Amino acid sequence: MATRKAPFRYAAKKTNKMMWLIQAALVINVIASTVLYTIAGFDGLRLLISASLAVVVGVVTEYVFYRSWKRPKSVGYLILQKHAAMIPLMVALLLPLHAPLYLVAVSTVVAVWIGKLVFGGFGYSIFQNATVGVLFAYVSFAPQIALTPALIGQEVFYPIDVLKQALFNNELSGLDMTSLLLGGEYYTIAAGAMSGLVLIVLWVILSATRTIDWLIGATYVASVFAIATIVGGTELGIEMILTGMVLFAAVFLVSDPITSPTTRNMKILYAVIVALVTVLIRILGNNTEGVLFAILFGNVLTPYMNRNARSGTLRTFIQTAAIAIVITVTSGYVLLQMRQPVAEELNTTVEVLIDETL
């Protein structure tokens, strides 16, 4: 019995350390985004308030859940052992800065109660917890998440909205890549995506400490870039990465060890599929942002991919890499062909309207 317990203790300690590092990275993101928003002239302190509220609501939700389940846990235990602050921090960072505080609270309850606890709690989730809560907010409270009249009056806009409109018009967005990377000029659709550079640094740190699997995040970003580049060139590929939630997802969502595949080969395919769905929704879909829906779609496939995982030999890795490249290149050219008729039809319509006006 003693020989069987020691590995579990070691694994528990290792997992606990990993979760604390992720939570530390989330706190750093909150602080950095708060500073950048404040420098840009926005109410950066609102993010601190939202994050603090989300953590309190998340901890209370877990406490009430375990009490109702007649398995009461102390607040300290929930924070230290169940990592009750992690999902609330993600929720606050995935919502826009101006999201009403009641919506932050509601999204946190949905993410923690429905996304996490009903499936068995920490380590047993089927879907990425924060994604469940934030998607609920985007679907059910779209007007509250949309830019407010005051922000519109200041000529504030989401970069991802500009990219979507540019794709519809078959033109480049004209966004400043340096500002998207460093943060400070644009008002992002997710508060935690203010600076691409901050997210890249966090990804490097978490990958170097083996807190997250660098391969899945790198594959996801590279696939988004490759597919978008085939469709619209290198600039579009860069814009796809730096706008919206792509980099945030690469650091905190796609690499989630609980809801992503367990083997190296399947992780590569998972990342490519999520990237494909992301770009597909952004280019052809009605939704502006496709990251959250893409991650949920990938989560649904994870059990199937785990059951069909093959041994991780060099041969299977090469085969998987080849399949991933084929999917990426093929999907890029298919999207390119699907997009061209839309653009040609749009241009023809515009020309007809001009002729009729003249």
VOSE-205500 format. One record per residue: x, y, z of N, C-alpha, C in turn; chain. Coordinates in steps of 0.001 Angstrom, whole numbers. Layout:
<atoms>
X  Y  Z  X  Y  Z  X  Y  Z  A
...
</atoms>
This chain:
<atoms>
829  -1209  0  0  0  0  855  1246  0  A
1969  1212  735  2821  2395  829  3425  2745  -517  A
3777  1697  -1298  4387  1969  -2594  3387  2549  -3578  A
2105  2339  -3365  1094  2858  -4284  721  4298  -3952  A
894  4686  -2696  457  6017  -2298  1451  7104  -2693  A
2743  6770  -2646  3754  7800  -2871  3626  8505  -4216  A
3390  7796  -5350  3240  8498  -6628  2056  9449  -6637  A
982  9059  -5946  -181  9934  -5919  126  11200  -5126  A
876  11075  -4057  1261  12250  -3298  2132  13165  -4154  A
3074  12560  -4861  3957  13345  -5714  3167  14064  -6800  A
2242  13341  -7428  1429  13940  -8487  575  15071  -7935  A
30  14877  -6714  -804  15912  -6108  6  17172  -5841  A
1239  16983  -5314  2093  18136  -5049  2466  18854  -6348  A
2761  18083  -7369  3129  18669  -8651  1965  19438  -9247  A
766  18856  -9210  -421  19527  -9736  -714  20796  -8955  A
-574  20727  -7631  -835  21893  -6791  98  23039  -7158  A
1366  22726  -7378  2339  23749  -7768  1993  24346  -9122  A
1600  23505  -10075  1227  23979  -11408  40  24935  -11341  A
-962  24584  -10551  -2150  25431  -10453  -1823  26779  -9812  A
-918  26769  -8832  -527  28031  -8211  246  28914  -9183  A
1056  28315  -10032  1783  29096  -11036  825  29700  -12053  A
-185  28944  -12447  -1177  29479  -13377  -1938  30631  -12741  A
-2318  30475  -11478  -3023  31554  -10790  -2135  32790  -10651  A
-847  32577  -10411  87  33703  -10339  164  34418  -11687  A
180  33641  -12773  206  34239  -14111  -1063  35040  -14378  A
-2200  34540  -13923  -3460  35264  -14088  -3438  36581  -13309  A
-2899  36554  -12101  -2803  37776  -11290  -1879  38788  -11976  A
-766  38311  -12514  142  39200  -13247  -578  39836  -14434  A
-1372  39039  -15123  -2138  39553  -16266  -3121  40625  -15815  A
-3788  40391  -14687  -4727  41380  -14161  -4016  42693  -13863  A
-2870  42610  -13195  -2125  43814  -12820  -1612  44540  -14054  A
-1009  43788  -14987  -461  44405  -16198  -1561  45053  -17035  A
-2686  44370  -17195  -3798  44915  -17979  -4379  46151  -17303  A
-4462  46133  -15972  -4958  47295  -15230  -4080  48513  -15498  A
-2773  48321  -15454  -1832  49419  -15695  -1960  49937  -17126  A
-2029  49023  -18086  -2099  49427  -19493  -3406  50154  -19804  A
-4508  49660  -19258  -5790  50349  -19463  -5760  51745  -18852  A
-5164  51870  -17680  -5083  53169  -17013  -4229  54138  -17821  A
-3101  53659  -18329  -2232  54497  -19156  -2960  54954  -20413  A
-3807  54070  -20963  -4546  54399  -22187  -5713  55344  -21927  A
-5984  55667  -20668  -7062  56602  -20351  -8381  55946  -19995  A
-8394  54624  -19833  -9609  53914  -19460  -9619  53667  -17946  A
-10732  53162  -17454  -10880  52890  -16032  -10258  51536  -15711  A
-8941  51522  -15620  -8236  50265  -15390  -8550  49614  -14061  A
-8836  50424  -13048  -9149  49868  -11733  -10399  48999  -11751  A
-11226  49188  -12757  -12444  48384  -12857  -12096  46905  -13018  A
-10991  46619  -13680  -10583  45224  -13845  -10210  44616  -12495  A
-9524  45375  -11655  -9200  44881  -10321  -10463  44594  -9516  A
-11442  45492  -9645  -12710  45304  -8935  -13432  44065  -9460  A
-13474  43915  -10778  -14145  42761  -11386  -13471  41455  -10982  A
-12135  41444  -11008  -11404  40231  -10645  -11620  39877  -9182  A
-11593  40889  -8326  -11807  40646  -6889  -13214  40117  -6635  A
-14205  40733  -7289  -15588  40278  -7143  -15739  38847  -7640  A
-15131  38543  -8765  -15235  37194  -9329  -14649  36158  -8376  A
-13526  36462  -7759  -12899  35527  -6828  -13801  35285  -5622  A
-14358  36366  -5062  -15250  36218  -3911  -16473  35383  -4282  A
-17090  35701  -5416  -18273  34962  -5854  -17921  33502  -6128  A
-16762  33256  -6733  -16355  31889  -7026  -16151  31055  -5775  A
-15486  31636  -4778  -15245  30915  -3530  -16563  30645  -2798  A
-17442  31652  -2760  -18743  31476  -2106  -19562  30401  -2821  A
-19506  30395  -4141  -20242  29397  -4920  -19777  27979  -4579  A
-18462  27793  -4525  -17944  26466  -4175  -18321  26086  -2742  A
-18250  27051  -1842  -18601  26784  -448  -20054  26340  -327  A
-20948  27072  -1000  -22379  26728  -963  -22624  25373  -1615  A
-21939  25110  -2710  -22127  23832  -3403  -21774  22660  -2489  A
-20608  22722  -1857  -20194  21616  -1008  -21071  21491  235  A
-21573  22632  739  -22503  22568  1866  -23802  21890  1444  A
-24312  22246  256  -25558  21631  -216  -25372  20158  -529  A
-24159  19770  -814  -23820  18376  -1128  -23529  17578  153  A
-23632  18306  1280  -23374  17727  2617  -21945  17207  2736  A
-21036  17904  2046  -19604  17643  2170  -18894  18985  2363  A
-19182  19664  3475  -18670  21026  3667  -17144  21098  3651  A
-16640  22152  3034  -15207  22420  2982  -14962  23832  3510  A
-13851  24023  4157  -13518  25362  4643  -13086  26256  3488  A
-13203  27557  3676  -12798  28502  2643  -11314  28348  2326  A
-10509  28175  3375  -9070  27990  3166  -8761  26762  2334  A
-9479  25669  2595  -9274  24435  1836  -9643  24638  365  A
-10750  25343  125  -11186  25577  -1249  -10173  26409  -2020  A
-9590  27384  -1361  -8622  28256  -2035  -7283  27554  -2233  A
-6822  26847  -1202  -5493  26249  -1241  -5448  24909  -1969  A
-6495  24109  -1842  -6479  22764  -2413  -7352  22613  -3656  A
-8445  23351  -3715  -9350  23258  -4859  -9148  24392  -5858  A
-8229  25312  -5535  -7870  26398  -6452  -9105  27178  -6916  A
-9899  27584  -5924  -11183  28221  -6212  -11052  29589  -6865  A
-9863  30188  -6838  -9694  31525  -7417  -9351  31492  -8904  A
-8922  30351  -9427  -8388  30297  -10789  -9457  30579  -11853  A
-10554  29873  -11801  -11606  30054  -12807  -12217  31453  -12737  A
-12532  31985  -11548  -13047  33362  -11488  -12106  34389  -12111  A
-10800  34232  -11897  -9848  35162  -12503  -9908  35081  -14031  A
-10018  33878  -14564  -10138  33716  -16017  -11405  34377  -16542  A
-12507  34218  -15817  -13777  34812  -16243  -13646  36329  -16329  A
-13081  36938  -15309  -12917  38390  -15297  -12032  38863  -16437  A
-11015  38086  -16771  -10091  38475  -17842  -10666  38224  -19229  A
-11609  37304  -19354  -12201  37012  -20658  -13362  37941  -21016  A
-13933  38609  -20031  -15003  39573  -20291  -14394  40938  -20604  A
-15108  41794  -21345  -14572  43137  -21604  -14525  43968  -20336  A
-13720  45010  -20355  -13504  45831  -19171  -14796  46441  -18642  A
-15715  46825  -19534  -16930  47528  -19117  -18066  46575  -18736  A
-17835  45272  -18735  -18893  44328  -18400  -19475  44659  -17028  A
-20814  44740  -16901  -21423  45059  -15602  -20978  44070  -14525  A
-20847  44557  -13312  -20372  43704  -12218  -21318  42534  -11956  A
-22628  42767  -12129  -23556  41653  -11908  -23337  40565  -12954  A
-22927  40956  -14160  -22679  39968  -15203  -21399  39187  -14905  A
-20408  39854  -14333  -19193  39162  -13900  -19553  38107  -12862  A
-20436  38485  -11922  -20849  37549  -10873  -21627  36370  -11451  A
-22583  36648  -12331  -23393  35587  -12931  -22516  34641  -13754  A
-21617  35185  -14545  -20732  34363  -15369  -19851  33475  -14500  A
-19408  34016  -13373  -18569  33240  -12461  -19356  32077  -11857  A
-20589  32333  -11452  -21427  31266  -10886  -21632  30155  -11910  A
-21940  30525  -13146  -22152  29521  -14202  -20868  28736  -14456  A
-19741  29439  -14537  -18462  28776  -14809  -18092  27799  -13700  A
-18279  28221  -12451  -17866  27398  -11311  -18867  26283  -11035  A
-20151  26643  -10976  -21168  25638  -10601  -21424  24643  -11731  A
-21718  25183  -12918  -22080  24316  -14047  -20849  23787  -14770  A
-19871  24656  -14990  -18686  24232  -15733  -17755  23336  -14953  A
-17711  23516  -13633  -16727  22793  -12816  -17337  21793  -11840  A
-18197  22278  -10953  -18598  21469  -9802  -19542  20317  -10131  A
-20485  20537  -11046  -21460  19471  -11321  -20822  18256  -11991  A
-19624  18435  -12546  -18932  17304  -13173  -17994  16601  -12199  A
-17957  17072  -10945  -17118  16419  -9949  -16068  17307  -9342  A
-15993  18568  -9789  -15039  19493  -9206  -13716  19518  -9930  A
-12696  20030  -9252  -11379  20217  -9840  -10806  18908  -10375  A
-10423  18923  -11640  -9808  17761  -12268  -10756  16843  -13003  A
-12072  17137  -12972  -13042  16236  -13596  -13898  16919  -14666  A
-13570  18130  -15007  -14417  18893  -15926  -14361  18335  -17341  A
-15480  18433  -18029  -15535  18047  -19442  -15195  19244  -20322  A
-15719  20410  -19942  -15475  21631  -20703  -14585  22579  -19916  A
-13829  23388  -20620  -13013  24402  -19958  -13945  25321  -19178  A
-13773  25374  -17865  -14757  25983  -16974  -15071  27438  -17297  A
-14040  28260  -17421  -14245  29686  -17663  -14954  29926  -18987  A
-14655  29097  -19987  -15292  29242  -21296  -16798  29064  -21202  A
-17241  28128  -20355  -18676  27901  -20178  -19359  29155  -19651  A
-18799  29775  -18626  -19405  30957  -18032  -19390  32158  -18947  A
-18283  32377  -19631  -18161  33550  -20505  -19042  33402  -21744  A
-19111  32198  -22298  -19997  31988  -23444  -21454  32199  -23058  A
-21813  31773  -21854  -23166  32030  -21359  -23450  33536  -21355  A
-22478  34316  -20925  -22649  35769  -20896  -22775  36340  -22306  A
-21933  35867  -23228  -21962  36396  -24589  -23263  36047  -25306  A
-23806  34872  -25051  -25027  34452  -25718  -26263  35078  -25076  A
-26286  35160  -23759  -27488  35592  -23038  -27523  37090  -22735  A
-26370  37735  -22706  -26308  39147  -22330  -25497  39943  -23351  A
-25748  39701  -24619  -24986  40364  -25674  -25054  41895  -25593  A
-26226  42499  -25359  -26276  43974  -25287  -25418  44538  -24159  A
-25339  43839  -23038  -24543  44322  -21916  -23044  44238  -22191  A
-22645  43308  -23078  -21235  43146  -23400  -20814  44047  -24550  A
-21774  44446  -25381  -21466  45335  -26504  -20898  46652  -25988  A
-20172  47340  -26831  -19591  48631  -26451  -20690  49603  -26041  A
-20457  50334  -24979  -21440  51287  -24467  -21463  52551  -25330  A
-22570  53310  -25307  -22625  54571  -26064  -21499  55529  -25699  A
-21114  55538  -24411  -20029  56430  -23986  -18715  56058  -24661  A
-18437  54765  -24753  -17205  54323  -25408  -17258  54586  -26906  A
-18421  54339  -27492  -18575  54609  -28927  -18381  56092  -29202  A
-18872  56938  -28293  -18693  58384  -28439  -17238  58799  -28388  A
-16418  58006  -27709  -14978  58271  -27658  -14249  57628  -28841  A
-15017  57102  -29780  -14472  56409  -30953  -13624  55201  -30529  A
-14113  54499  -29496  -13473  53276  -29035  -14058  52093  -29805  A
-13224  51146  -30172  -13694  49987  -30928  -12849  48771  -30563  A
-13431  47597  -30784  -12683  46353  -30600  -11832  46095  -31851  A
-10548  45805  -31712  -9740  45447  -32886  -10299  44258  -33657  A
-10872  43283  -32936  -11421  42109  -33615  -12614  42491  -34483  A
-13383  43513  -34061  -14488  44001  -34884  -13967  44635  -36168  A
-12878  45379  -36046  -12261  46004  -37221  -11768  44927  -38180  A
-11154  43887  -37639  -10672  42794  -38480  -11828  42098  -39182  A
-12918  41862  -38458  -14085  41194  -39042  -14661  42016  -40183  A
-14765  43324  -39987  -15295  44188  -41033  -14366  44238  -42239  A
-13070  44244  -41975  -12104  44245  -43075  -12189  42957  -43883  A
-12373  41836  -43201  -12533  40565  -43898  -13788  40577  -44760  A
-14857  41172  -44243  -16106  41252  -44998  -15927  42108  -46246  A
-15123  43162  -46122  -14888  44067  -47256  -13722  43630  -48135  A
-13108  42480  -47775  -11986  41952  -48545  -10825  42945  -48606  A
-10467  43488  -47442  -9366  44431  -47365  -8623  44241  -46050  A
-7472  44903  -45915  -6697  44829  -44683  -7296  45762  -43638  A
-7097  45420  -42380  -7731  46185  -41307  -7037  47509  -41038  A
-5743  47581  -41274  -5013  48814  -41006  -4694  49019  -39532  A
-4840  47984  -38717  -4538  48096  -37291  -3030  48212  -37079  A
-2641  48915  -36032  -1239  49082  -35690  -753  47835  -34953  A
118  47060  -35589  580  45813  -35004  1375  46048  -33719  A
2147  47143  -33684  2941  47447  -32491  2046  47710  -31292  A
966  48445  -31497  29  48742  -30410  -688  47474  -29943  A
-1010  46598  -30877  -1639  45338  -30500  -691  44475  -29675  A
589  44541  -30004  1572  43720  -29293  1879  44283  -27908  A
2118  45575  -27842  2513  46190  -26578  1323  46540  -25698  A
171  46811  -26316  -1012  47200  -25556  -1008  48686  -25236  A
-2195  49207  -24915  -2267  50607  -24511  -3101  51484  -25406  A
-3283  51095  -26669  -4060  51945  -27570  -5463  51414  -27801  A
-5585  50112  -27995  -6865  49527  -28370  -7626  48978  -27162  A
-8932  48992  -27271  -9836  48491  -26232  -10244  47085  -26634  A
-9782  46091  -25891  -9913  44707  -26339  -11224  44065  -25892  A
-11668  43076  -26654  -12922  42386  -26375  -12809  41528  -25118  A
-11591  41139  -24740  -11322  40451  -23480  -10315  41290  -22706  A
-10649  41614  -21473  -9783  42511  -20696  -8370  41957  -20555  A
-8235  40644  -20506  -6926  40032  -20333  -6108  39923  -21596  A
-6638  40393  -22722  -5913  40339  -23994  -5390  41717  -24399  A
-5188  42577  -23407  -4760  43945  -23678  -3404  43996  -24368  A
-2470  43154  -23955  -1116  43175  -24516  -696  41791  -24974  A
-372  41673  -26243  133  40412  -26767  1480  40056  -26156  A
2306  41076  -25884  3633  40822  -25332  3541  40226  -23933  A
2646  40734  -23105  2470  40196  -21759  2080  38724  -21827  A
1172  38389  -22726  721  37000  -22847  1836  36096  -23372  A
2639  36604  -24284  3762  35812  -24802  4772  35537  -23693  A
5074  36546  -22886  6012  36372  -21771  5469  35343  -20781  A
4178  35426  -20463  3573  34460  -19548  3613  33056  -20125  A
3387  32943  -21430  3437  31630  -22086  4842  31040  -21989  A
5861  31862  -22189  7252  31393  -22104  7560  30924  -20682  A
7146  31704  -19680  7422  31353  -18289  6723  30050  -17907  A
5433  29944  -18235  4674  28741  -17879  5175  27518  -18635  A
5625  27719  -19867  6178  26597  -20648  7534  26176  -20091  A
8368  27151  -19731  9703  26849  -19210  9632  26114  -17881  A
8631  26418  -17084  8455  25743  -15791  7631  24463  -15912  A
7269  24110  -17146  6479  22911  -17433  5124  22937  -16748  A
4619  24149  -16562  3285  24297  -15988  2229  24007  -17038  A
2483  24430  -18254  1623  24116  -19390  2454  23425  -20456  A
1801  22742  -21357  2492  22069  -22458  2710  23093  -23577  A
3960  23437  -23827  4267  24463  -24837  3808  24033  -26226  A
3800  22728  -26478  3514  22238  -27823  2100  22575  -28273  A
1131  22404  -27386  -264  22603  -27784  -549  24079  -28043  A
-8  24973  -27214  -212  26398  -27430  492  26886  -28683  A
1731  26422  -28893  2489  26826  -30072  1828  26310  -31354  A
1330  25073  -31309  658  24503  -32478  -613  25278  -32807  A
-1350  25650  -31775  -2592  26415  -31975  -2310  27753  -32645  A
-1358  28518  -32109  -1043  29838  -32667  -477  29698  -34079  A
420  28735  -34284  1020  28537  -35607  -37  28145  -36637  A
-1007  27332  -36232  -2063  26898  -37157  -2982  28058  -37522  A
-3346  28876  -36524  -4160  30067  -36810  -3426  30963  -37800  A
-2141  31179  -37556  -1339  32028  -38439  -1256  31444  -39848  A
-998  30137  -39942  -828  29506  -41248  -2116  29547  -42066  A
-3229  29191  -41449  -4506  29181  -42178  -4871  30590  -42635  A
-4724  31570  -41735  -5067  32953  -42084  -4121  33507  -43149  A
-2861  33117  -43109  -1894  33588  -44109  -2242  33062  -45493  A
-2655  31810  -45572  -3070  31251  -46859  -4285  32004  -47395  A
-5187  32367  -46503  -6412  33053  -46911  -6148  34485  -47334  A
-5325  35202  -46569  -5186  36639  -46834  -3812  37233  -46720  A
-2778  36420  -46621  -1431  36944  -46544  -893  37032  -45127  A
393  37366  -45034  1084  37395  -43746  466  38395  -42780  A
81  39559  -43277  -483  40579  -42383  -1769  40096  -41740  A
-2603  39413  -42509  -3832  38863  -41938  -3501  37806  -40891  A
-2479  37012  -41148  -2072  36003  -40178  -1663  36627  -38854  A
-897  37716  -38910  -476  38404  -37692  -1672  39031  -36987  A
-2565  39640  -37772  -3764  40252  -37183  -4638  39210  -36489  A
-4728  38024  -37070  -5532  36962  -36469  -5003  36577  -35089  A
-3685  36621  -34933  -3075  36229  -33664  -3199  37335  -32619  A
-2984  38580  -33031  -2898  39683  -32071  -4244  40302  -31718  A
-5288  39996  -32462  -6610  40527  -32124  -7427  39450  -31410  A
-8318  39879  -30571  -9198  38926  -29901  -8504  38116  -28828  A
-8898  36856  -28700  -8488  36026  -27566  -7500  34929  -27927  A
-6905  34957  -29099  -6058  33845  -29542  -4885  33608  -28595  A
-4129  34652  -28277  -2965  34483  -27412  -3377  34111  -25987  A
-4443  34713  -25498  -4934  34346  -24164  -5321  32871  -24141  A
-5987  32427  -25204  -6393  31019  -25286  -5179  30102  -25333  A
-4136  30504  -26049  -2938  29671  -26146  -2276  29476  -24797  A
-2346  30490  -23934  -1702  30409  -22629  -2561  29679  -21607  A
-3854  30015  -21541  -4682  29570  -20420  -5813  28596  -20772  A
-6232  28530  -22028  -7431  27764  -22353  -7137  26499  -23150  A
-6470  26645  -24277  -6197  25488  -25134  -5292  24488  -24420  A
-4368  24996  -23623  -3402  24127  -22950  -3918  23561  -21627  A
-5179  23771  -21327  -5770  23231  -20096  -5577  21706  -20064  A
-4834  21187  -19087  -4521  19748  -19093  -5717  18848  -18813  A
-6799  19407  -18276  -7959  18592  -17916  -8883  18371  -19110  A
-9077  19395  -19928  -10044  19315  -21024  -9396  19138  -22392  A
-8079  18986  -22440  -7387  18730  -23703  -6863  17294  -23703  A
-6523  16748  -24862  -6045  15355  -24929  -4795  15126  -24088  A
-4550  13885  -23763  -3454  13547  -22854  -2172  13151  -23576  A
-2253  12752  -24847  -1053  12317  -25567  -536  13422  -26483  A
759  13359  -26771  1394  14392  -27585  780  14486  -28979  A
572  13346  -29611  46  13358  -30978  -1358  13945  -31044  A
-2211  13542  -30111  -3573  14050  -30109  -3633  15531  -29723  A
-2687  15981  -28926  -2623  17401  -28590  -2387  18244  -29841  A
-1537  17738  -30728  -1263  18457  -31974  -2528  18552  -32820  A
-3216  17427  -33001  -4445  17433  -33792  -5523  18303  -33131  A
-5613  18230  -31821  -6582  19043  -31073  -6333  20523  -31328  A
-5083  20950  -31231  -4744  22360  -31434  -5060  22808  -32859  A
-4794  21952  -33832  -5076  22296  -35231  -6579  22426  -35459  A
-7356  21519  -34887  -8818  21574  -35052  -9392  22834  -34410  A
-8939  23154  -33208  -9420  24368  -32541  -9031  25612  -33341  A
-7828  25611  -33897  -7389  26741  -34726  -8256  26868  -35974  A
-8547  25746  -36609  -9377  25765  -37809  -10758  26335  -37525  A
-11387  25879  -36441  -12721  26370  -36093  -12663  27863  -35746  A
-11596  28285  -35084  -11422  29708  -34750  -11428  30573  -35999  A
-10581  30208  -36961  -10471  30993  -38190  -11744  30877  -39026  A
-12348  29704  -39053  -13578  29486  -39810  -14680  30425  -39331  A
-14866  30496  -38021  -15913  31370  -37473  -15584  32831  -37742  A
-14333  33186  -37584  -13952  34588  -37790  -14140  35038  -39233  A
-13871  34145  -40179  -13941  34541  -41589  -15347  34381  -42161  A
-16008  33277  -41859  -17300  32994  -42486  -18482  33048  -41532  A
-18244  32992  -40241  -19337  32929  -39282  -19943  34278  -38955  A
-21085  34230  -38254  -21758  35458  -37833  -21111  36078  -36597  A
-20509  35227  -35750  -19865  35740  -34553  -18547  36426  -34887  A
-18262  37483  -34156  -17008  38210  -34382  -15813  37389  -33934  A
-15917  36833  -32733  -14822  36054  -32154  -15172  34571  -32177  A
-14199  33729  -32554  -14487  32304  -32658  -13746  31440  -31667  A
-12916  32046  -30809  -12040  31266  -29939  -12817  30417  -28936  A
-13773  31005  -28242  -14472  30284  -27180  -15287  29119  -27723  A
-16001  29356  -28843  -16767  28267  -29457  -15829  27163  -29952  A
-14671  27560  -30486  -13715  26582  -30994  -13183  25698  -29870  A
-12924  26287  -28710  -12409  25520  -27577  -13463  24540  -27079  A
-14702  24980  -26997  -15770  24071  -26575  -15922  22919  -27561  A
-15800  23216  -28844  -15865  22171  -29868  -14720  21175  -29679  A
-13522  21690  -29405  -12388  20813  -29155  -12574  19967  -27912  A
-13170  20557  -26859  -13435  19803  -25626  -14347  18614  -25883  A
-15324  18786  -26762  -16243  17695  -27094  -15495  16533  -27748  A
-14470  16854  -28532  -13721  15819  -29240  -12672  15132  -28368  A
-12307  15756  -27258  -11209  15242  -26435  -11410  13793  -25987  A
-12581  13392  -25444  -12735  11980  -25035  -12524  11009  -26194  A
-13054  11359  -27361  -12875  10495  -28536  -11401  10398  -28910  A
-10704  11521  -28866  -9284  11532  -29235  -8463  10740  -28229  A
-8803  10814  -26955  -8079  10038  -25942  -8279  8535  -26129  A
-9505  8158  -26495  -9776  6724  -26685  -9063  6171  -27906  A
-8789  7017  -28885  -8153  6559  -30122  -6676  6943  -30204  A
-6101  7299  -29076  -4687  7678  -29055  -3809  6462  -29325  A
-2740  6697  -30056  -1789  5637  -30371  -504  5868  -29584  A
332  4862  -29528  1588  4969  -28788  2454  6087  -29367  A
3138  6797  -28494  3887  7972  -28919  5270  7651  -29447  A
5356  6985  -30567  6646  6694  -31185  6999  7799  -32174  A
8231  7778  -32643  8673  8776  -33621  7863  8668  -34902  A
7537  7436  -35280  6772  7227  -36510  5379  7838  -36404  A
4690  7598  -35286  3345  8158  -35136  3390  9674  -35019  A
4467  10200  -34429  4603  11659  -34331  4744  12276  -35717  A
5558  11669  -36553  5737  12172  -37915  4422  12089  -38691  A
3716  10974  -38542  2415  10826  -39199  1428  11895  -38724  A
1404  12130  -37418  495  13139  -36875  856  14527  -37377  A
2153  14840  -37393  2597  16145  -37883  2214  16334  -39352  A
2356  15262  -40124  1989  15341  -41545  492  15570  -41712  A
-317  14868  -40919  -1774  15053  -40975  -2141  16481  -40581  A
-1480  16999  -39549  -1751  18362  -39093  -1430  19385  -40176  A
-316  19178  -40868  66  20093  -41957  -935  20019  -43098  A
-1341  18804  -43438  -2330  18641  -44520  -3640  19332  -44166  A
-4109  19150  -42933  -5353  19795  -42495  -5217  21309  -42571  A
-4093  21830  -42075  -3878  23275  -42044  -3861  23862  -43450  A
-3054  23278  -44332  -2919  23813  -45697  -4221  23651  -46473  A
-4824  22478  -46379  -6067  22229  -47114  -7181  23157  -46654  A
-7344  23295  -45359  -8403  24166  -44841  -8164  25617  -45226  A
-6887  26023  -45250  -6581  27390  -45669  -7017  27658  -47101  A
-6704  26731  -48007  -7088  26914  -49408  -8589  26777  -49613  A
-9230  25907  -48845  -10690  25791  -48944  -11352  27080  -48491  A
-10898  27647  -47375  -11444  28918  -46900  -11191  30039  -47893  A
-10034  29993  -48529  -9722  31001  -49545  -10712  30924  -50700  A
-11014  29711  -51161  -11958  29543  -52263  -13379  29907  -51844  A
-13730  29622  -50592  -15071  29949  -50108  -15239  31453  -49914  A
-14151  32125  -49594  -14220  33556  -49327  -14269  34368  -50613  A
-13604  33912  -51662  -13523  34687  -52904  -14875  34968  -53538  A
-15780  33981  -53667  -17094  34292  -54244  -17859  35334  -53432  A
-17720  35283  -52098  -18394  36262  -51249  -17858  37652  -51533  A
-16531  37761  -51634  -15926  39057  -51891  -16308  39571  -53269  A
-16313  38672  -54291  -16680  39087  -55646  -18140  39537  -55703  A
-19029  38804  -55016  -20445  39174  -54986  -20631  40531  -54305  A
-19869  40765  -53221  -19952  42031  -52512  -19491  43177  -53398  A
-18367  42983  -54090  -17860  44033  -54976  -18837  44334  -56098  A
-19468  43288  -56645  -20446  43488  -57708  -21645  44279  -57208  A
-22106  43962  -55995  -23234  44674  -55405  -22907  46145  -55195  A
-21689  46420  -54705  -21273  47800  -54488  -21222  48567  -55809  A
-20681  47930  -56869  -20614  48584  -58168  -21997  48907  -58719  A
-22929  47966  -58528  -24314  48204  -58994  -24928  49365  -58251  A
-24731  49422  -56952  -25296  50526  -56156  -24719  51864  -56588  A
-23412  51866  -56868  -22780  53111  -57324  -23364  53555  -58663  A
-23508  52599  -59586  -24064  52923  -60907  -25485  53465  -60773  A
-26290  52824  -59903  -27677  53275  -59744  -27717  54671  -59116  A
-26772  54931  -58209  -26745  56256  -57581  -26356  57328  -58579  A
-25384  57004  -59416  -24962  57974  -60431  -26022  58136  -61516  A
</atoms>
